[in-house]
Amino acid sequence: MVQRGEGFCALAPGGDLGYGSSMQKTERAGPRGLVIGGTRSGCGKTSVALGLMRALSRRGLAVQAMKAGPDFIDPGHHALATGRPGHNLDDWMCGAKGMRAVFERYAAGADVVVVEGVMGLFDGFSATDEAGSTARLAKLLGLPVLLVADAASMARSAAALVGGYLAFDPDLPFCGVVLNNAGSESHAALLREALAAALPATRLWGVLPRRPELATPSRHLGLLTAEDDIDALTRLDRLADWLEAALDLPALLDTLPPFPPVGGSGGDDPPRRVQGGALAGSGAAPQPPEASYSPRIGVARDRAFCFYYAENLRLLEAAGAGLVPFSPLAEGSLPEGLDGLYLGGGYPELHAGRLAENAAMRRAVRDFCLSGRPVLAECGGFMYLMESVADGEGREHPMAGVFPLRAAMGERFAALGYREVTTREATLLGPAGTVVRGHEFHYSRLVGGSGAVPAVYAMTGRKGVIDVAEGFLAGRTLGSYVHLHFGSNPEAARQFVAACRERAGEEA
């Protein structure tokens, strides 16, 4: 089982056998999967996905959870529900081929794959096409959709709502429907009657009673993280109970055919060549270098720093790195023998007081950066390397002081969206012209100007050029608000590891 706050958990071994109506493994071959799609954000999609993951896992099945899009927080809850790391599936950041490669790699060791969608089923980058939507993801992977609809204050109208979703895209397969938020058993009976009359060919797997106390608490940036949610495991079991009481899970799984091979056609990757000869989104992991020395990269991992793409960590290890977790909150010094640092995002603003009080660690990180060893800091990790962070109350807390910058929390998003960065000069990610895609979402903003720090990212979003200073350099420390996904350019991971190895060789 994955414990809250645990940074590096091994993949649990899984069989590739199917299961019969008793949900015990049989001779039927092939993992199966489905996508949990919703009529809108807030319809109960996450609750259904987590309840299903937990219910199947506690029955002894190897469940691989995945999340559509760039979200960091949901995969943490998925990991608690299944005992296996959750993974992101994002065809804009990684390309369709890269996204399918991630799916195939981790689905292969599972009995069941449960993919949680994002937003409403057909919502994506624009109002006119399916790009970036859960529906497109399901079609790329060849998985059926289990549609979750909020039926609060509805009866026959629920059938109209569901019928519209089922008919909207004839190419999208569905395995059935779950209605959520029934106010009473009589309300549930009306909903069943309405769907049976209007959509007799549609399988209604269950009507879930309204249980607002089961919702995962939220805060800015999304759900409360699994590391901070002390009631998460109890809530997951209650979600599983809630789902099992309303749905026939063995029958649902029996309707799912083994999913098709993932390596076929189904969408092209962005036609752009990046430095190092790798096609962005190819999904190909960098080959381990022919070098005897495996550089040690310290990875900040605790309640303040918990936003990492699991694929990023895998690609760093595939490039030959040894990853060493440490806690800027709880430890007074860095692990011995580190050749580089990776400071990911999270919630440093919520723990700014404790981070400031740990002056020994702040000094150790600052000295490490000033030593010239490679450091990659993203969003929350970048904030930690600034002079100070002002929390939501306006209180200013000293940080490591590597960058002569300050961050202040706001009440709304300061930036939100996909990003593509191109380096203007050589960095630890590779030579000038290296292209990496990622995502940016944060409430804090830089205050006091940033002109004194070299900014080496040229950045675009979905709507074109974003003319802001980004990608700040202080020696061999690279800091940015953008969370990069190395799956968009696996060569960037290899370059980072190579920079750490090179620095270690200089000191040898």
Buried (B, 14 or more C-beta within 10 A) or exposed (E): EBEBBBBBBEBBEBBBBBBEEEBEBEEEEBBBBBBBBBBEEEBBBBBBBBBBBBBBBBBEBBBBBBBBBBBBBBBBBBBBBBBBBBBBBBBBBBBBBBBBBBBBBBBEBBBBBBBBBBBBBBBBBEEEEBEBBBBBBBBBBBBBBBBBBBBBEBEBEBBEBBBEBBEEBEEBBBBBBBBBBBEEEEBBEBBBEBBEEBBEEBBBBBBBBBBEEBBBEEEBBBBBBBBBBEEBBEBBBBBBBBBBEBBEBBEBBBEBBEBEEBEEEBBEBBEEEBBBEBBBBBBBBBEBBEEEEBBBBBBBBBBBBBBBBBBBBBBBBBBBBBBBBBBBBEBEEBEEEBBBBBBBBBBBBBBBEBBBEBEEBBBBBBEBBBEEBBBBBBBBBBBBBBBBBBBBEEEBBBBBBBBBBBBBBEEEBBBEBBBBBBBBEBBBBBEEEBBBBBBBBBBBBBEEEBEEBEBBBBBBBBEEEBEEBBBBBBEBBBBBBBBBBBBBBBBBBBBBBBBBBEBBEEEE
